[in-house]
Amino acid sequence: MDLYKEVWNLKEECLKYLDKDLLSLYQVLVKVNKSIHFLFNMQMTDSLTISGLAMRIFLTDHYNSENKAIPLIISKGIFDDIHKSYYGGRVEVYNPTNKDNKTLYYYDVNSLYPYASLNTMPGIDSTYIECINHKIDINDLFGFFYCKIKSNNNYIGLLPVRTKTNLIFPLGEWEGWYFSEELKFAKENGYEIDVVKGYKFNKVNSIFNSFVEDIYKIKNNPRNPTEKNVAKLILNSLIGRFGMNFIKTITKLVDRKGHDLITTTRIQKTFIEIDDNTYLEYYKPNIDKEICQKFGVDFIKVLNNENFDETKSSRTYRSVSISTASAVLSYARIHMLKIKLHILNNNGNIYYTDTDSIVTDFKLSDEFIHSKEIGKLKLEFEVKEGYFITDKLYAIKTINDQIIQLGKGIKSKLLKFEDYIKMYNMEIIDYATKITSSRNYQEGSVIIRNKNDITLNTNVYTKRERIFKNGKWIGTKPLTIKSTPISQGDILDNNNNDNNNQ
């Protein structure tokens, strides 16, 4: 039996496909550009990225630099200190499954980061303080401070610590940089905070209020789906822009000598070897002392040699503010923690949390719930069966028998619901699939293919300590830091649970 009624030419069919693909993309871009021009009187092509466009809209229509100025921090020392307080969102498993057939409630926060940006922000007046012979109460401060921390035994863990692999919320004692409002919240809930040094800022209110209110109104009352998607992108893209490093990363082609120089003196993000004497480098232009020491290079000599120093000629971003970005993310974590503590204080249980979502068996009261009001939660799903394996790896079955599966980095749709049950039972799945790509710069080609037989090893667990009872995994508890002081970059070691932690 013939499979085709006529001769089929691969080249012609590929060209037809690409032609339609480009045409459809062009039509989408035209629609988006019309919406951006209509809503904001701007051209999409005025900016290279969506975050750049969001910044342009904010600065043009909503920024008052006279009495609501945002600090531009371009001193590397101050930037590096405050950047250590710039922690991301929280993704954790607390309970792996709903025992006793409890109904679970999957809540999402309406526009968490835009809501957090409505809080009081650091202004442009800053003073460095250092506590040597006297103690200063954190409640009297506003800004970013390096502190000695001693936790209580809170089940959640209230302050983040960055390890080499992820972000954890441990118990114990440690030192680190934090935004003052997050420190105050921890202190209110039983933590001991001893301020060592930091940067005290003045307070500024309503910096982002008009931007958020105007864009959020468009998102909630769009005239068409394009307007809603554009407004959502603009609304969510602004804050991350403030968290960029003010020194632009350099991308350029160099020879082997240049490659060796960059490797031994600078922070090298990545590089690609194109041939024996050509490298595509992606790196920070400023000379790094630790990198120089690692490779035995004289740091002072390099600094004094203008041929080495690219920072004088490199471009810097003039619309970023690490203090603003860090404050917003801190406020967002505080907002989520308040909800979690409310659940626990009312005898509820938390099963899983992502940056702006919570799965719990406690049905929140109406004061927390609204389908559109910014900062409040909307009920996405009622769950009758769920298995939460690790970060962004879970499967739930709703009360309407809808199955929702997530597996970051793999094709979760190719897994069955029963596979998540196996992983909950600590079985290793060795037949997952993910999409991989390989680039060949010599040939100028990219090959995309499925990689099969990927192993999902759920015995590796790094954010909380698993709790077992009668051989069954029943929940988790925070890791404990045993020593103080501890470097923010160190791996935290915890060996209390029969090799179930990394």
N, C-alpha and C positions, 0 to 999 in steps of 0.2 A: 504494500500500500504506500502510495506517495505521501510524504509529509507536507509537501508544498505543491501548489498548483502552478507556480511559475518559478523561474530562476531567482534566487535570493542572493543579493550582493551585500556582504558585510559592510564594506566601506560606505556604500550608498545609504544603507540603513542607519549607520552610526552618524553620518552627516545629517540625515533627516532628523534624528533624535536630538543632536546638538543644536540644530537650527531652531527647533521648537523649544528646547530648554532655554536658549538665550532669549528667544522672543518672550517666553512667559516671565523670565526674570526681569526683562526690560519693562514689561507691563506692570509688574509688582513695584518696581522702582519708581515708575511714573506716578502710580497711585500714592505711594508713600510721600514722594516729593510734593505732590499737590496738597496732601493733607498738612505737611509741615509748613508749606508756604501759606496755606489758608489759616492755620491755627496760630502760627508764630511769625508770619511775614519774613521767613528765611528760606534760603535754598539749602537743600540737603547737601549739596556739593560744597557748601562753605566750610564744612568740617570733614575731617578724615574718618572720624569714628562717631558712634552714637553718644559716647560720653563727652566728646568734644562739642557735639551739637547741644547736649544738655547744658554744658557749661556756658556756651554762647548765649543760650536762651536766658539762663539765670543772670548772667552778668549784664545783659542788655536790658532786660525788663524787670528784674526783681532785686538787684543788688544795690544797697545804699552804703557807699563807702565812707560817708561822712560820720554817721553815728552807729553804724552796724558793720564795722570793718572786720574782715576775716584775716587772721595773721598769715603772712607768707613766710614760712620758716626756711631760710636758705643757709643757715649755719649748719655745717655738717655735724658738729658735735651735738647741738641741740636737737637736730633732726633725728640722729641716731638714738638719742635717749628717749625721745617721745615715741619714736617708731617701735620701741620695745613694749610700749603699752598698747600697740595696735594689734589686737587679737580678733580673730574671725568669729564666725557663728559656731554654734554647739550642735553636734550630731552624736547621739549616744543611745544605747540600749540600756534600759533599766530592768525590765522584765521581759523574758523572751516569748511568752505566750500567755493568753488569757485562760487561766485555770478556772474550773467550776463553771465554764460556759458563760462567763460574765460578758455583757455587751460592752464594747469599747467605743469611744467617741474620738474621731479623728478631726482635730481642729486646726485651722490655719489662721494666722493673724493677717488682717488687712493691711498691706503695705507697711511692714515692720520698720524698715530703715527710714522711709520718708516720715513716718510717725515719730521715730526717735529723733529726727533732725529738728523737730519742733521745740525741743528742750533748750535750756540755757547753754550757750556755747562760749568757748574761750575767746576773748577779745585780743587786741593788739598790744596791750600793756602787760609785760611779763617781768617777773623778778626771780632770780635764782636764790634759793634758800638752802642752807645746810645746817642741820641740827647736830651740834657738837656737844655742848655742855648743858643743853636744855631740851626738853621735849615739847613738841607742838602737837596739839590735838588736830587730827585730820578733819574734824568738823569745822575748824576755823580756816580751812584752806580750800582753794579751788584751782585745779590745774593737774599737773602730772608729777608723780612722786615715786621715788625709789624707797621701798619700805621693807621692814622685816615683818613677816606674816606668821601668825600662829592661828590655825583653824580650830574650830570646835569639832564636834563629831557629826556635823550636818550630813544627812544622807545624800544630798545633791552635790555638795561641793560648790562654793560660791565664787571663787576666783580662778581664772585660767592660768596655766603654766604651759609654756611652749617647749616641747621636747624636739629632738631631731626629726621625729617622724609625724607627730600630730599635736593636737591641743588636748590637754587633760584638765580636769578640775579636781585636784587632789585634796587630801587631808594632810596635816602635819605642820612642818615649819619650813619656810623658805624665804627668799628675798626676790624682789622684782619691781618693775615699773608698772604703774596703774594710773588710770584716771581717778581723780579724787572722789567722784560720785559713786563709783563702783566700790571703792574702799569704804566709804561711809555706809553703803548698803551692807557690806560684809560685817562691818563693826556693829551695826544695828542688830545683826543676827548672830552675834556671839564671837566673831573673830577678834583677835588682838592685832592692832595695827600700830607699828612703831615707825614713824617717819624718819628717814635718814637724810634725804636731800630731794630737791626737785625744782619745778618751775611753777610759780604762782601766777595765775592769769586773772585779769579782770573778767567780769561776766557781761555777756551781751545777749539780749533776748530778741526773738522774732526774726532771726537772720533768714530763715528759709520758709517762713510761714506763708507769704504770698505766693511763692513758687509752688509749694506743695498744695496749697488750697486751690490754686487755679488749675494746675495739671490734674489733680485728683478729681476735680469737678468734671473735666473733660473725659477722664477715664470712666467715671460712673454714669455720665450722661452723653455717650457718643451718638453721633448721627449715623455712623456705620462702623463695621468691624475694624476698618483700617484706622480710624481715629482712636478707637479704644486701644489697639495694639501700639500705635505710635505714642500715645500718652503714657501707657504703661512702661514702654522702653525709656522714654525721657525721664519719667519719675524715678525709675530705679537705677539710672545710670549716673546720676550726678555725684552721689556721695563717694563712690569708688574712685572717681576722678581725683578727689581731694587727697586720697591716700597714696597717690603715685609718688615715687622718688623725684625730687626736684631736679636731679641730674639725669639727663636723658641717656639711655643706654645706646651704645654705638654698635652699628652693624656694618662691617666692611670686609673686603677681600684683602688678605695679607699673604706675604710669602712665609717660608718656614722660620726665618729669623724674626719676623714680626710676631708670628704665632708663639714662639718661645718667649719673647719679651712679654707678651700679654699674659701668658700662662703663669709666669713667675713674679708678676708685679700687680696684677689686677684681679678683681672678681670676675671670673669668666662664667657667664651664664650657660653658654654652649658654643660648640664649634663643629664645623663639618669639613672633613678633609676631602677636597675636590680632586686634587692630584698630588703628586709627590712634593710640589712646591707651592701649592695654592690652598688657602684655608678661608672659609667663610666664618668670621668671628662675630660673636654677640657678647658684649662685655661692658662693664662700668668703666668710665674713663679715668676716675680718680685712683691714685696709687694706694694700695691697701697694705698697711703695716704687717698684719698677720700673714698675708700671702708672701710678702718679701721675706719675713722671718722663716717661714716654712721652707723656702727654697734657698736660704742662705744669701739673700741679696741685701746689700747695704741700703736700708730704707732712706736714710738722710741723703745719701749720694744720689739716689733716684729722684728724690724730691727737688734737689738742687740742679738737676740736669733738665733743662727746658726741652730737650729732645724726647724725654720720657713723659713729660707732663702734658696731657691732653685736656685737662680740666679748664685751662685758660681759654681754649678755643672752642670747647664743647658747648652745645646749647643747653639751656635749663628751662624747665617748665615754670611759667610765671603765674599760674593759676591753680596751684596745689597748696594744700594746708594739712599737714599730718595731724596737727592738734584737732582740727575739725573732724577729720575722718575717725580718729581714735575715740573722740568723745561720742560721736553718733553710734558707733558699734558698741561702746560701753553701755549707753542708754538702752540700746536694743536688748543686750543680754540681761540688764536689770529688769526690763519689762517682762521678759520671758521667765525670769526667776521668780518674780512676784506671783505670776500665774501658777508656777509649779509649787511654790510654797503654800499658796492658797489651797491647792488640791491636796497636798500632803497633810496640812493642818486640819482638813475636813475628812480625814481618814480615807482619802482616795489613793489610788496607785497610778504611777506613770509607767508606761510601757516603752515608749520610744519618743525621741524628740529630734527634730531637724531644726535648722536655723530659725524658722518662723512657724513651726508646727509642733503639735503635741498630740500623742495618743494616750488616753487615760480611760479608766473605768468610772470616773466621777463626772457626772453631767453638770456642766457649769450653769449657773443661774443666769437669768436674762440680763443682768447688769454687765456681764462679760460679752454677750453675744449680739452681733449685728451683721447682716449680710454685706453691708457697704461701709459703715462708719470706720474711719481710719483708726487703727490701733486696736480695735475690737476683734473678736474671733468669729469665724463662721464655721458651722459644722459641715465638713466635707462628706464624711461617711459615718454610718453606724456599722460597727464591725462585730460579726458573730464569731469569727475565728481568725487569729492572726499569729504569725511567726516572725519575730524580729531577731535576725541572726547577728548582724553587726551593722556598722554605718552604711546606710543606703543599700542594704541587702535585706529585703523583707517581702512577705506576701500576706495579703489580707483578703478575707472573704466577707463581703458586706451582708447585711440582713436581707438584701435582694438577690443574693447569690452572685453578685458581680465579683470577679477575682481581679485584684490589682497586684502586680508584681513589680518589684524594683531590684535591679542588680547593676550597680554602677560599673561600667567597664566591660560588661558582658551583654549578650542578647538574652535578656530575661524572659522574653516571650517563648524562647525555645526550651525553657525549664518548665516543669510541671509544678503544680501546687504541692504535690507529694514530695518533690525534691527539697522544698523548704522545710517540710516536716523532718526529712532525713537529716538536714543540716542542724535542725534544732536538737535532734538526738545525737549530735556530735559525729555524724557520718560525713566522710569526705566525698564531695561530688567531683568527679574527674572527667565529666563529659560536657562541661559548659562550652560556649562558643563566644568569641569576641571578634570584632573587626580590627584588622591590622593594616597598616600601610607601610610601604617601603619606598624610599626615594633614591633615585639614581641621578646624581647631578651631572655625571659625565654624559649620560644619554638624554638627560632632561625628561625623565619619566617618573611617574608615580604608579605603583601597583597596589590596589586595594583588594584584600581577600579576607575570607573567613578563616580564623584559626580555631580549630576544633580541639577537643580533649583538654580544655583548660581546667585546672584543678582549683576548686574553691575550698581552701583549708580553713575551716571555721575553728580549729583548735588555737589559731593565733589570735590573741585578743589583747589590745594595747591601751584602751582608754579607761576601763574599769576592771575590777577584779570579779571574776565569776564566782558565784556561790552555788555549791552543790549540796543536795540533801538526798541521801539514799541513792547516790549515783545519778541523780537527775539535776539538770541545770535549772535552778528556780529563780535566779535573779543576779543582780550585780551590786557591788558597793565601790566607793571611790578608792583609787590607789592611794597609798600613803607615802609621803616623803619623809625619810627617816633622818636626814642630815640637814644642817644649816650652817653656813650659807650654801646655796647651790646656784650654779651658773644657769641662766635661762637656756643655754644651748645644750646642757648635759642631758643624756638619757637618764630617766629616772628608773631605778632598779627596784623591783618588788618581787620577791620570791616566796610569797606566803601561800601560794595556791596550786601546788602540785603541777608545776610546769604549764599551767593554763594561761600564764601571762607572758608577754614579751617584754 
